[in-house]
Amino acid sequence: MLILTCSTQLLRLEGILRKSLPSSLPVYGAVMNINRGNPGNYEVVVDSWPEFGAVLARCRAEVPADDCYWNTHAAFYQDVGAYRALLETPGCLRWDTAFHIIGLQDELAKVSQAMAGSRGVELEVSEYYCYQHLDPRTMPEPRLESGVQVTSLSPLHVDLLNKTWPYGGNARSRAYLADLLERFPHVCLQDAAGQPLCWNLTDQFGAGTHGYTLPSHRRRGLMRAALTFSARRAQNRGFPSYGHTATTNVAMQKVQQELGHHRLPGLCRFILHNPGLACK
């Protein structure tokens, strides 16, 4: 196992992962962020270099062990045997704490299931569709109602984010959302009084996350506009425009399809490895 710290190596890895899109998307987004100031405080481990069979983007050791929001890793493999060997390497993962592994390849969950079973670790696998827009310049031009403006959220809005996020509602999630606001791009549509109506955040993997419209302001085209602004801003920064959508969220799926997003084959899996620590 090697931790890549050299900027030349990390830039080379970014180029290799770009050629493996879309299956490498979460790791690719993490590496792009690392190469542009590392706002997520992440690092990359590989089984070998310069030829590698597997890569894992993980948070650095200073992240609290019980923070299962930041303690999320993205994985990509070219050889599934190398991937399992990487995870089994001492020091690669902390099996005594709760953590997620996310990725777009089918074998990721199978490897986790095999390894977790031998360690007495419980798994919870959540599956999402992954949507990507290949050229946001072709998206329909947003039309905003009078008084609606494109702006940013402030730290004062964190409680609202935490309350409306399906995975939030606790102190850890609140701190995580506050970090996302501070460290990564986001889009918010507000009314003339400065009240948030709709927003879309970006996470440490360059993916759109927590897209939400207040119930009383739905069916006004606000999410269509927010997704368009977010996609174009990602493109301007050189990042891919993509995100994960719950398989049951038909409304969001329809909006993305109408805007020209493509649903990628297969599923993105968020694999929670939980030895008993709860996300509280």
Secondary structure, DSSP 8 states (H G I E B T S, - for coil): -EEE--HHHHHHHHHHHHTTTTTTHHHHHHHHHHTTT-TT-EEEEESSSSS-SEEEEEE-TTS-TT-TTT-EEEEEESSHHHHHHHHHSTTS--TTS-EEEEES-THHHHHHHHHHHHHT-EEEEEEEEEEEES-GGGS------TT-EEE---GGGHHHHHHH-TT-SSHHHHHHHHHHHHHS-EEEEE-TTS-EEEEEEE-TTS-EEEEEE-GGG-SSSHHHHHHHHHHHHHHHTT--EEEEEETT-HHHHHHHHHHT-EE-SS-EEEEEEESS----
